[in-house]
Amino acid sequence: MVRIIIGGDLCPLGNIAQTFISGNSKAIFNDLFPIIEAADFNVINLECPLIRKTSSIKKDGIVLGASYATINGLKNIKINAVNLANNHIMDHNEQGLISTTATLNDCGIRWFGAGRNLEEARRPLIQRINDRRFGFIGIAEHEFSIARNRSWGANPIDVISIIQTIREYRTQIDHLIILVHGGKEHYHYPSPRLQKLCRFMIDEGADAVICQHSHCAGSYEYFNNKLIVYGQGDLVFERLKRNKKTSNKGFLVSLEYSKTNFNAKFIPFRQADGSLGVQRLSSEDESEFLSQLDIRSENILSPEFIEQSWIELCCKEKYLYASRLLGHTRLLRFINSKIHFTDWAYSKKSKMISRNVVECEIHREGLETLWRNDLY
């Protein structure tokens, strides 16, 4: 049997940074340490670049970057590979990503999901484990981290490119695992688009699709007998502002392959709750966690539930979206959240213009071209 463990987002910042630098992996992973050590292959998402000096980019959202010396916390536990396809991997420009890949190479930790250009970023990691060949592809939603034809960055979610990659490498791989860095933060369910994408990738040949980035334990389904996970929660991620109701619990995904069968197990844990590192849940808490996970996962089998839940969430964040689209300052965003001035300060005509630019493929492509080339 081959056992592969997939861990969620890891960012060695905050109070735990020094423990990573000291290389005390047992203090970081605690009772998950022997579980990880016993697996045949372990993969995590490295949520920030490992840098030697700061070179922050201009972006919307927080900028993350950890000292390259924090690699010691991964070097002393059996982390075999890291996914770099995420929205923070270019937070310190190409120099940050170059430093990250060099640091990983020096430690013998393999990486995928990013690279010096789009071609390298989309290339899967192929690993022979026992008598089988496993492929790992990392893809990320378009934020400020995406690779281009001649520049460093992460592998973007692009359906045509994904299909081309799967078809190009499928004969070299027995089992294909795709890690998706996408979804709504602190939302337990997939959006209709995300569920459709993940199911499509299963149809095209993926054996498992694991979504990360949401900072909470989400839901899962078996589609055509293949596993899709919509959010497994952070593995190690102390944040300045955390939604503790959702972001201090997560789970490892253990994928077990025998000659004739596939089985998946979920291993729940807690982190960033005042104690150092990660601890597995007690038996009682684990049972409750898995029960709630199963209930949420039953819900997503209903297309009506997926659609309605997503509509409700979008309505809840309507004024945040409106303010972001219009480029409001933090003060204006706050005011809009209270008095909803975007309902009446902008005409229906102006809203239709904005809608057309966002929805129409060629108009959106024009805007994206201007943004990517710093011409807007």
Secondary structure as UniProt FT lines:
FT   STRAND          2..11
FT   HELIX           14..16
FT   HELIX           17..22
FT   HELIX           25..29
FT   HELIX           30..32
FT   HELIX           33..38
FT   STRAND          41..46
FT   STRAND          50..51
FT   STRAND          66..67
FT   HELIX           68..71
FT   HELIX           72..75
FT   TURN            76..78
FT   STRAND          81..83
FT   TURN            87..92
FT   HELIX           93..107
FT   STRAND          110..112
FT   STRAND          114..115
FT   HELIX           118..121
FT   STRAND          125..129
FT   TURN            130..131
FT   STRAND          132..140
FT   TURN            149..150
FT   STRAND          153..154
FT   HELIX           159..169
FT   HELIX           170..172
FT   STRAND          175..181
FT   TURN            185..186
FT   HELIX           192..203
FT   TURN            204..205
FT   STRAND          208..212
FT   STRAND          217..223
FT   TURN            224..225
FT   STRAND          226..232
FT   STRAND          236..237
FT   HELIX           244..247
FT   STRAND          249..257
FT   STRAND          262..271
FT   STRAND          278..280
FT   HELIX           283..299
FT   TURN            300..301
FT   HELIX           303..316
FT   HELIX           318..325
FT   TURN            326..327
FT   HELIX           330..339
FT   HELIX           341..343
FT   HELIX           348..359
FT   HELIX           361..372
FT   TURN            373..374
//
